[in-house]
């Protein structure tokens, strides 16, 4: 469980950077399942996912010395775009390792969001190789590694999604379905929901 103070601090940090996305009722799903089903539209973020929340929250809280050293990450898409956008906004140099197999459109998006602050490095044929190369780069050149999920400040940033849902919901939700990949979003949202609304059931979807 994260201390929700970290999530409350994250909300202040990402204000004006990550959008407060709408909570929209899905008429089709509601009719299909005979329930009130609402969708948190994180696909409407500038970088098309919630990843900007965690990446910006983490990078914005680096010390002046750490910011000067620059950051590095590994990602095949959404996390890379979040880190790139954060680097551009905060004027911090970043290196982003992506597998050679990453679609060109995603690589171009990362370059677009990062502008002159970010260098994209295509490395290996899969994420694991890119990840190991990014860690090596971090160790050798003292860059701060921005993990896509295994970091409390990243989790706290993702957890701001839950805070918005509870503010936007017309009534307290009974069940919230949360996508699970690495677990950063689930950890952040789960910590907030179980603290503020313990009766809410959380269902992880992989």
Protein Blocks (a to p, Z undefined) as FASTA:
>chain_A
ZZfklmmmmmmmmgokaccddddddfklmmmnopacddddfklpmnopaklmmmmmmmmm
pcfklmmnopadddfklmmmmmmmmmmmnopacdddddfklcfklmmmmmmmnmmmbccd
dedjbfklmmmmmmmmmmmnopacddfklcfklmmmmmmmmmmmmmmpmbdcfbdcdddf
kommmmmmmmmmmmmmmmbccdddZZ
